[in-house]
Amino acid sequence: MRELSLGQAVDRAIEDAMARDDSIVLIGEDTPLLRAPLFARFGADRVLAAPISESAFFGAAAGAAMAGLRPVVELYMVDFIAVAFDAVLNHIAKLEGFSGGNWKAPLVIRAPSGGWYGDGGQHGQSLWGTLSSIPGLTVVVASTPADAYGLMTTALGHDGPVIFMEPKLLSEEWLEFLGSGGRDTVSFDIPAEGAVGAVPDSPHTTPFGKAAVRRVGSDVTVMSVAVGVHRALEAAAKLQGSDVSCEVIDLRSLRPLDVETVVESVTKTGRLLVVDEDYREFGLAGELAAICLEAALSPRYARVCVEDTLPYARHLEDAALPNVDRIVEAATALVQA
């Protein structure tokens, strides 16, 4: 086992896969600099710098995937996928369906996501609800280094487009950036267990569509991804002192979603609390509620999400995101209702 940060685990998964498969290439802005060890090992033919035009290099990656390569397309942050949304929504996601399976787009979009560090509403979004609503895309979100390695390894062997959401607050390179640019006096509540963890020495995969039960409980099911999983675990520990037993589910994969685990847990507890760093309306929280209703369940339900555009000021951003106090309050209300 190796102790790696979440970002290091992703890089290791890519490096291991590139060593096995010559068709895997990296493309993105400043990629040779940001992935210097990969550039040093695999060279300029496989680690390519792109101009500051997401629409251009996403389109190029789509063509490269059609021609037999397996591109890893890097965004600086998921918010900038808006610039390339035509390529993602109308081409990459639809290629296999429109061609009757004759063409595929085996590419991975590495998308740093999330807030908690005061970068504004156009940089701190999650957007996995929006992206998961698009047929043809696979969307995964890691909360631990081991899962980051496993999910990326699975993504690199997948024959369709995968959006790999990398929580910025759990990524070492982002943590270094977060403390720069005048932010050295700002405090960041970083979940240590997600930022650094044990990763097996041998290559391993984490299956798509399979959630992980991070804590077993009986009173209320709390479901989340990324940083939200760690906030939920901290809230569950606090609630245990009030004799409230929380079961914490790390969904890991949003499309496909592990419907069986969702239904099984909610059937047991009779209560569902969704903790989501994404927007409240028309997203993951509502989808999970619909799944329960379609399974003929009628749980007591609540959601702790982002209600509006994220504010820039750190203390306001923290209040707007699903922090521990909001989770504790919502879970307590569900149990007492």
C-alpha positions in Angstrom: 0.0 0.0 0.0 1.1 3.6 -0.7 0.0 6.8 1.0 -1.0 9.1 -1.8 -3.0 12.3 -2.1 -6.1 12.1 -4.2 -4.4 14.0 -7.1 -1.4 11.8 -6.9 -3.6 8.7 -7.1 -5.2 10.0 -10.3 -1.8 10.8 -11.8 -0.6 7.3 -10.9 -3.6 5.7 -12.4 -3.0 7.6 -15.7 0.7 6.7 -15.7 0.1 3.0 -15.1 -2.5 3.0 -17.9 -0.3 4.9 -20.3 2.5 2.4 -19.7 0.1 -0.4 -20.7 -1.7 1.2 -23.5 0.0 3.4 -26.2 -3.3 4.8 -27.4 -3.8 6.9 -24.2 -2.8 10.5 -24.7 -3.2 13.7 -22.6 -4.3 17.0 -23.9 -5.0 20.3 -22.2 -3.8 23.8 -21.3 -0.3 23.6 -19.8 -0.5 19.8 -19.6 3.2 19.3 -20.1 3.9 21.6 -17.1 1.0 20.3 -14.9 1.8 16.7 -15.6 5.6 17.1 -15.8 6.5 13.5 -14.7 4.2 12.1 -17.4 5.7 14.5 -20.0 9.2 13.4 -19.0 8.3 9.7 -19.3 6.0 9.7 -22.3 7.1 12.7 -24.3 5.5 15.4 -26.4 3.7 13.0 -28.7 1.5 11.7 -25.8 1.3 14.7 -23.4 0.2 17.6 -25.5 -0.3 21.3 -24.7 -3.5 22.9 -26.1 -4.3 26.5 -26.7 -6.7 28.3 -24.4 -9.7 27.2 -26.3 -11.7 24.4 -24.7 -14.0 24.2 -27.7 -11.0 23.6 -30.0 -9.2 20.9 -28.0 -12.4 19.1 -27.0 -13.4 18.9 -30.6 -9.9 17.6 -31.4 -10.1 15.0 -28.7 -13.5 13.8 -30.1 -11.9 13.2 -33.5 -8.8 11.6 -31.9 -11.1 9.2 -30.0 -12.9 8.3 -33.2 -9.6 7.6 -34.9 -8.5 5.1 -32.3 -6.8 7.1 -29.5 -8.0 7.3 -25.9 -7.6 10.9 -25.0 -7.6 12.3 -21.4 -8.9 15.8 -21.8 -7.9 18.1 -18.9 -10.0 21.1 -17.8 -8.6 23.6 -15.3 -12.0 23.4 -13.6 -15.3 21.9 -14.5 -16.9 25.4 -14.8 -15.0 25.9 -18.1 -16.8 22.9 -19.7 -19.4 25.5 -20.7 -17.0 26.8 -23.3 -16.8 23.3 -24.8 -20.4 22.3 -24.2 -21.4 21.8 -27.9 -18.6 19.2 -28.3 -19.7 17.4 -25.1 -23.5 17.6 -25.4 -24.0 17.3 -29.2 -21.0 15.3 -30.4 -19.1 13.3 -27.8 -22.2 12.1 -25.8 -24.2 11.3 -28.9 -21.6 9.7 -31.2 -22.3 6.1 -30.4 -26.1 6.5 -30.4 -26.2 8.4 -33.6 -23.9 5.9 -35.4 -25.7 2.8 -34.2 -22.7 1.8 -32.3 -20.3 2.0 -35.2 -18.4 4.9 -33.8 -17.3 5.3 -30.2 -15.7 8.1 -28.2 -13.4 6.4 -25.6 -12.2 9.5 -23.8 -11.9 10.8 -20.3 -12.6 14.4 -19.2 -10.6 15.2 -16.0 -12.6 18.0 -14.4 -11.6 19.5 -11.1 -14.8 20.5 -9.3 -16.3 22.1 -6.2 -15.7 25.1 -3.9 -14.9 25.6 -0.2 -12.0 27.9 -1.0 -13.5 31.3 -2.0 -13.0 31.4 -5.8 -16.4 32.7 -6.8 -19.6 31.2 -8.3 -18.0 30.8 -11.8 -15.1 28.7 -10.4 -16.5 26.7 -7.5 -19.3 24.9 -9.1 -19.8 21.1 -9.1 -22.2 20.7 -12.1 -22.3 16.8 -11.8 -26.1 17.0 -11.8 -26.2 18.9 -15.1 -23.6 16.6 -16.7 -25.3 13.4 -15.4 -28.5 14.4 -17.1 -26.9 13.9 -20.5 -27.4 10.4 -22.1 -24.2 8.9 -23.4 -22.0 10.3 -20.7 -20.6 8.4 -17.7 -20.0 10.6 -14.6 -18.0 9.6 -11.6 -16.8 11.4 -8.5 -14.1 10.2 -6.1 -13.9 10.9 -2.4 -10.8 8.9 -1.5 -7.4 8.4 -3.2 -8.1 4.6 -3.5 -11.4 5.3 -5.4 -9.7 8.0 -7.4 -7.2 5.5 -8.7 -9.8 2.8 -9.2 -12.3 5.0 -11.0 -9.7 6.6 -13.3 -8.4 3.1 -14.2 -11.9 1.9 -15.0 -12.5 5.1 -17.0 -9.4 4.7 -19.1 -10.5 1.2 -20.1 -14.1 2.3 -20.9 -15.3 2.5 -24.5 -17.4 5.6 -24.0 -16.9 9.2 -22.7 -16.3 9.5 -19.0 -16.3 12.7 -16.9 -14.0 12.2 -14.0 -14.9 14.8 -11.3 -11.9 15.6 -9.1 -12.8 17.4 -5.9 -10.4 20.4 -5.7 -10.5 20.4 -1.9 -9.2 16.9 -1.8 -6.5 17.3 -4.5 -2.9 18.1 -3.4 -2.0 20.3 -6.4 -5.2 22.3 -5.8 -4.5 22.6 -2.1 -1.1 24.2 -2.9 -2.9 26.6 -5.2 -5.6 27.4 -2.6 -3.1 28.7 -0.2 -1.5 31.1 -2.7 -2.5 34.4 -4.3 -3.1 36.2 -1.0 -5.1 33.3 0.5 -2.5 32.4 3.1 -4.6 34.0 5.8 -7.7 32.1 4.9 -8.7 28.9 6.6 -9.8 25.9 4.6 -11.7 23.0 6.2 -10.1 20.1 4.4 -11.2 16.6 5.3 -7.8 14.9 5.9 -9.1 11.3 5.3 -10.1 12.2 1.8 -7.1 14.3 0.8 -4.5 11.5 1.7 -5.1 7.8 1.9 -3.8 4.3 1.2 -3.8 3.1 -2.4 -2.9 -0.5 -3.3 0.5 -1.1 -4.9 -1.0 -3.2 -7.7 -3.4 -1.8 -10.3 -7.0 -2.0 -9.3 -10.4 -0.8 -10.7 -13.5 0.6 -9.0 -16.6 -0.4 -10.9 -19.0 2.2 -12.3 -22.5 2.1 -10.8 -21.5 0.7 -7.4 -21.8 2.9 -4.3 -19.8 2.4 -1.1 -21.3 2.3 2.4 -18.9 4.4 4.4 -20.8 4.1 7.7 -23.6 1.7 8.7 -26.6 3.1 10.5 -30.3 2.6 11.2 -32.1 5.9 11.6 -31.4 8.0 8.5 -29.6 7.4 5.2 -27.3 10.2 4.2 -26.1 10.1 0.5 -23.4 12.2 -1.0 -20.3 12.4 -3.1 -16.9 14.0 -2.9 -16.3 16.4 0.0 -20.0 15.9 1.0 -19.2 12.4 2.0 -16.7 13.6 4.6 -19.0 16.3 5.8 -21.7 13.7 6.2 -19.3 11.4 8.2 -18.4 14.2 10.5 -22.1 15.0 11.0 -22.9 11.4 11.6 -20.2 11.2 14.4 -21.8 14.2 16.1 -25.3 12.8 15.7 -24.2 9.6 17.3 -23.9 11.5 20.6 -27.6 12.3 20.3 -28.5 8.7 19.7 -29.1 9.3 15.9 -27.6 6.5 13.8 -26.7 7.6 10.3 -25.9 5.4 7.4 -23.5 7.3 5.0 -23.5 6.3 1.3 -20.8 7.4 -1.0 -22.4 7.2 -4.4 -19.1 7.4 -6.3 -20.8 6.9 -9.7 -23.7 9.2 -10.7 -24.3 7.9 -14.2 -24.8 5.0 -13.9 -26.2 5.2 -10.4 -26.3 2.3 -7.9 -30.1 2.1 -7.6 -30.0 -1.1 -5.6 -27.9 0.3 -2.8 -30.0 3.5 -2.7 -33.3 1.5 -2.4 -31.8 -1.1 0.1 -30.5 1.6 2.5 -33.6 3.8 2.4 -35.8 0.7 2.9 -33.9 0.0 6.1 -33.8 3.5 7.6 -37.1 5.0 6.2 -35.4 8.4 6.0 -33.3 9.9 3.2 -31.0 13.0 3.5 -29.2 14.0 0.3 -26.1 16.1 0.8 -25.1 17.7 -2.5 -22.6 20.4 -3.3 -24.4 20.9 -6.6 -27.5 23.0 -7.2 -30.7 22.1 -5.3 -33.2 22.2 -8.2 -33.4 19.6 -11.1 -30.3 17.7 -9.9 -29.0 14.7 -8.0 -31.2 15.4 -4.9 -34.4 15.2 -6.9 -33.2 12.1 -8.9 -32.6 10.2 -5.7 -36.1 11.1 -4.4 -37.6 9.9 -7.7 -35.7 6.6 -7.5 -37.2 6.0 -4.0 -40.7 6.8 -5.2 -40.4 4.5 -8.3 -39.4 1.7 -5.9 -42.7 2.3 -4.0 -40.9 3.8 -1.0 -42.2 6.8 0.9 -39.3 7.9 3.1 -39.1 11.1 5.1 -36.9 13.2 2.9 -34.7 16.2 3.0 -31.8 17.7 1.1 -28.9 20.0 1.9 -27.7 21.6 -1.3 -26.5 24.8 -2.9 -29.5 27.1 -3.1 -28.2 29.8 -5.4 -25.0 31.2 -7.0 -22.1 30.6 -4.7 -20.8 33.8 -3.0 -17.2 34.8 -3.2 -16.6 35.6 0.5 -15.3 32.5 2.3 -17.7 32.7 5.3 -20.7 33.2 3.0 -19.6 30.4 0.7 -19.2 28.0 3.7 -22.7 28.9 4.8 -24.1 28.3 1.3 -22.4 24.9 0.9 -23.6 21.7 2.7 -21.6 22.2 5.9 -21.7 20.0 8.9 -24.1 22.1 10.9 -26.6 22.2 8.1 -26.4 18.4 7.8 -26.8 17.8 11.5 -29.8 20.2 11.6 -31.5 18.4 8.6 -30.9 14.9 9.9 -32.2 15.8 13.4 -35.4 17.3 11.9 -35.9 14.1 9.9 -35.6 11.9 12.9 -37.8 14.1 15.1 -40.6 14.6 12.4 
